[in-house]
Amino acid sequence: MVRAAEEEQNESPGSSGGECTTNNDNKSSEMEMMKEKFGKLLLGEDMSGGGKGVSSAMALSNAITNLAASVFGEQSRLEPMPPERQARWRREMDWLLSVTDYIVEFVPSKQNTNGVDMEVMVTRQRSDLHMNIPALRKLDAMLICVGEQECLDNFKGDHEFTYASKNDNEAKSMKKREEDKWWLPTPKVPPDGLSDATRKWLQFQKDSVHQVLKAALAINAQILMEMEVPESYTETLPKNGRASLGDFIYKSITDEHFDPDHFLSTMDMTTDHKIVDLKNRIEASVVIWKRKMTAKMSAKDGKSSWSSGVSLEKREQFGDRAETMLLILKQRYPGIPQTILEISKIEHNRDVGHAVLESYSRILESLAHKVLSRIEDIQHADALTQSPSSSSRSLKMNSIRDSVRLSTSGKY
């Protein structure tokens, strides 16, 4: 029987033998890719081996960011991600996230040895990683993988909306939702617009992805808040919050009756550059006020260069208002570039766990924002068929920036 089985296998080398060879080749290729990726991480991206590379945290953050850019960079339509790109994303993210399995902390545990109860210290994954890595994996799956209700795979098959080709004359004459989106494919809907069922289904998808965006934003904001402020950043700050904010913003935040919504309505938020500039000013003032509070509590002689005459209670109140404004801006204006403080924290961070959580949540936030923007493009095309004259008003009501709101308490 054994000889017969061997003869049968030799007679059909193209089936099982070919498959085994292919599987072995795939495994060998994956192993080489993994060796190369982890080799670059260990070298800190310094391929000369001279030890001049970046820290492990920065190298891992860059690896996750670059992987996301290569996988999601071509996602310009509402359509499922190709299976090979999905497989690559899952495989390489598993490699990179495997590092967090070995970031542990000691916790007490009771054990019974020979009838005697003893409390010993055992290791387990660090608490922030143990809580946030599964949450981020879930958000990842909700956006990408097959089988979930809120993901790109829901856009497979035939839908009432399509995308115009480059040579489509009708698409060329169609007004774009934003002038700076000229490189994106133009969505097309039926002449009389989408059906009510499709509109409701599209809005449901948007609401679902919106929840993913809010969760990713919350995790990213929390991790950035936990990162230490680099000394190189504080050295560039002025000595008081008024100099950082300017007279108008300072008076608004320190006024007895402060209304965040009213304050934002008075600011020019027409471009991403102006929004980032406002965030930079507010973040700098928060750091300055916290440094002054710490200096006032710790300085025995009261002559610290960071101390001032403002009471601790007032300064804490100003800091809370400023942090509330930062949370509102982050939620209301997703997708804008990072601030100077955020970039500085990421560059100087040495905590590998924080680096993984920050980069993973940031790329999921970016992908969710991209999907929401693509959905809005279709909704805008549908609005043009209904009432072209009021499309701009409809867009404003349905835009991401106006739909993503945060309460003035600053709590998620």
N, C-alpha and C positions, 0 to 999 in steps of 0.2 A: 504493500500500500504506500509505503514511503517512497519507493522507487517510482511508482505510478504517478504520485503527486509531483515528484521532481521532473519526470518526463513531461507532464502536463504544463508545468510552469515553464520548462524550456521551450515547449512548442508555441507558447503565446507570450513572448517577451515584450510585445508592444503594449500589453494591457497592464498587468500588475508591475512588471519590471519597469516600464516607462513611468508609471505613476510614482513608484518608489524613488526613482532617479529625480523626478521633478520635485517631490517633497524634500528630498535631501538637499537639492540645489537651493530651494527656497529657504530652508532652515539655515544653510550655510551663508546665504546672502544676508538674512536677518541678523545672524550672529556677527558678521563683519560690520554691518551698519551699527549694531549696538556697541561693538568694540570702538568703532570710530567716534561715536557720540560721547561715550564715557571717557575715552582718551582725551578728547578736547575739553571736557569738563574738568578732568584732573589736571590738565595743563593750564587751566584758566584762560583758554583761548590763545595762549602764547605757544605757537607751534614750534618755536625755536628751542623750547625747553630751558630757557634761561631764567625762569622764575619771575618774569616781569608781567605775568598775566593778571587778570582780574581775580577777585575773590571767588570762592566756590559759590556763594550766594548769588553774586552778580552773573557768573557763568551760567548757572542754572536758570536764572530769570531770563537771560538772553536766549537760551536754548528753547524755552517754552514760547517766548515771544516770536522767535524766528520760525519755529515750527508752525505756529498759528498763521503767520503771514504767508507761508508757502502753501498751506492747506486751504485757508479761507480767502486768500487774496483774490481768487477768481470768482468768488460767489457774488455775481452782479445781478442775478435773477432769482425769483422765487421758484426754486426747483430743488429736487433732492440732490444731495451731494453724491458724486460718483462713488460706487462701492470701493474702488481701490483707494480713493482719498480718505474715505471713512476708515478703512482698515489701517491705513498708514497712521492716521490721527490716533486711533485707539492704541495701536501697538507702541508707538513712540511716546505717547503720554503715559502709558503704563510703565515704560522704562524710566522716564523722568520722575514720576510720582513714587516709584519704588524706593527712592532715597528717603522719603518721609517715614517709611516703615521702621527705620533705624534711628529716628530722632525720638528719644524716650525720656521719661522722667521717673523718679523713684516714688512709689506710693506704698503706704503700709498695707499689709495683708495678713490675715490670721490663718495659721496653719496648725494642724494637729500632728504632733510627733510623739509617738509612744504614749498616747493618752494625755499629752500635755499640750495645752493651747499656747501657741507662741505667736507673737506679732513680728513679722519680718518685712523687710523692704524688698519689693519686687519692681520690675520695670514694666512700663506700658507706654504706648505712643503718647506723645505730648498732648495735653488736653485740647489746645487750639486746633491742632492737626486732626485729632480724633473726631472733633465736632465738625470742622469745616471741609475736610477733604471729601467725605461722603456727600455733604450738601452740594459741593461744587460738581462732583461726578453726576449727581442727580440733575442739576441744572444743565450740565453738558448733554446728558441724554435727552432732556426735554427739548433741546434745540436741534439735535442732529439725528439721533439714532432711530431706527425703525421700531415701531410698536408703541411709541408714545403719542399722546394726543396733541401736544404742542411742539411740533418740530418741523423741520424742512421737508421731511418725507410726506407730510400731508399735502404738499403741493405737487405731487406726482400725478400723472394722468392728464386727462383733458379738463380744462377749465374755461370759463367764459372770457377770461383775459388771456392775451398773448403778448409777445414782444415783436416789435416791428423790425424788419431787416434794415440795413444801412441804406438800401436803394429805394425804400418805401417813400413815395412822394407825400402820402398822407401824413406819415410820421414826421417828415421834415417840416411840414407846415404846422404841426401840432406844437403848441406852446409848452415848453418844459416847465416842470414844477419849480426848479431853481436853475439859474443860469450856470452855476458852477457844477452842474451834473451832466455836462455835455457828453462825457465819456460813457455814461450808462445807457443801456438799451431802453428804448422808449416803449412803455406799456401801451397796449391797445385793448379797448373794450368794444362791445357791440355799439352800433350807432345810437341805440336808445338806452344805452347804459347797462349796468349789471342788473340781474334779477334780485328781488328782495332776499331770496334764500342765499344767494352768493354774497350779498352785502352783509347779511347777518353772520354767515360763516367766516367771512374775511375779518369782520370786527371781532369775532370770538378768537380767531388766531392772533389778532393784534393784542387783545387783552391778555391772552395767555403768555405771549412773549414779553409783554410789558411786565408781568409778574416776575419772570426770569430776570429781566433787566434790573428791577428794584432789588431783588435778592442779591444779585452780583454786585450792585452798587453798594449795598449795605456791608457786605463782607469786605470789599475793597477799602471802603472808608474806614472800617474798624481796624484793619491791618495797618493801613497807613498811619492811623492815629497812634497805634502802639509802637511804631518805629521811632527810634530816637532822632531828635533834631541834630544834625551835624553841626559841629563847632564852626566849620567853614561857612555855614549859612548864617549863623548868628553874628559872626564877625562883620558881615556886610550890612546889618540892620542899623537903622537910626536909633537914637536913644529913647524915643518916645513914640507912642502910637499916632499922635497927631501928625508927625512928620511923615509917617508911612501912609496914612489914610488920606491926608489933605484936610483942609478946614471943613469943607462941606460934609464929607462922609463922616468925619469925626464928630461933628455936631449932631448929625442925624443919629448915630449909634449911641452917643452919650446923652441924648435928650431924655427928659423924664418919661415921656410917653413915646415909646418906640414901636413902630408898626413895620415889620419886614416887607409886607406886600406894598405898602405905600412907599417905602424907601426904594424898592426895586423899580417901581413905576416912574421914579424921578431920575433913574440912571439910564445912560445910553447903552443898550444891550444889543445893538444891531449887528455886531460882528463877533466872531469867536475871539478875536484879538482883544476886544474891549472887555469881554467877559473874563478872559484869563487875567487881564491886567487888574480887574477888580478883585478877583480871587487872590492874586498875588499880594495886593495891598492888605486885604483882610487877614490872610494867613500870617503875614509879617506882623501885623498888630497883635494877633493872638499870641504869637511867640514872645513878643516884647512884653506884653502884659503878664504872661505867665512867669517870665524871667524876673520881672519886677516884684511879683508876689512872692516868689521864692527868695529873692534877695532881701525883701523887707522882713520876712519871717526868720531868716537865718542870720542876718547881719546884726551883731550885738551893738556895734557903735552907731548904726544907722547911716553910715557914710559910704555904702556901696554905690558903685557907679550906676547900678540898675534900679536903685531905690528912688522913691519920689514921695510927694506929699499926699497923693490920692489914697484914700482908705482902701483897705483890703476888700471890704464888702463892695464898694463901687467898682473896683477893678475886676473883681470876680463877675459882677453883673455885666460889665462891658464885654468881658471875655466870652460869657455865655451867649450874649447877643451876637457877637461876631461868629462864633462857632455855629449858631443856628443859621446865620446867613450863608455860611459855607455849605451846610447840609442842603439848604434850599437850592442853592446854585448848582450843586452837584446833581441833585435829583431833577431839577427843572431843565438843565442844559446838559444832557448826556452827550458824549461823543466829542467834547471839546478837548484840545490839547492839555497835557498835564502842566501843573504850575511849577514854579521854580523850586518850591519846598518839596513837592512830591518827587520831582526828578532828583533833587539832592538826597532825599531819604533813600530812594532806590539805589542810587549810585554808591552811597556810603554804608548801606546796610550789610551786616555780616551774619545775620541770622538766616540760615538756609530755610528754615520752616516759614519764616515771614516772606522770604523771596518767592517760594513756591506758591503760597496762598495769594500773594499780591499779584503775581503775573498771571496765574490761572484765572482769578476772578476778573482781572482787567481784560483779558482776551474774550472771556464769556460776555462781559459787559459790552465790549466792542461788537461782537457778533450779534448779540441781541439788538443792539442799536441799529446795526446794518439791516437786519431782517425787518424791524419796525419801519425803517426808512423806505424799504422796497414795498412794503404793504401800503404806506402812505402814497407812494407814487401811483399805485393802481387806484386808490381811493380818489386821488386828485384827477386822474384821467376819467373816472366815472363822474365826478362832480362837474367836469367840463361839459359832458354830454347833457347834464340836467339843466344847468344854469351857468353858462360861461361867465356872465357878468359878475356873479357872486362867488366864483370859484376861489378867489383869494380869501374872502371872508370864511368860506367853508374850510379852507385849508388851515387857516389860523385856528379855528375851533378844534380841528382834529389833529393838529401837528403834535409831534412827540414832545416838543418843548412845553407846550401848553397843557398837554394831557398828563404829564408826569408832575405831580404836585406833592408837596410835603407840608404837613401842618406847621404852623409857626412855633410850636413847642420844640421843634427840632428832633422829635423822636420818630423812628421808622414805624 
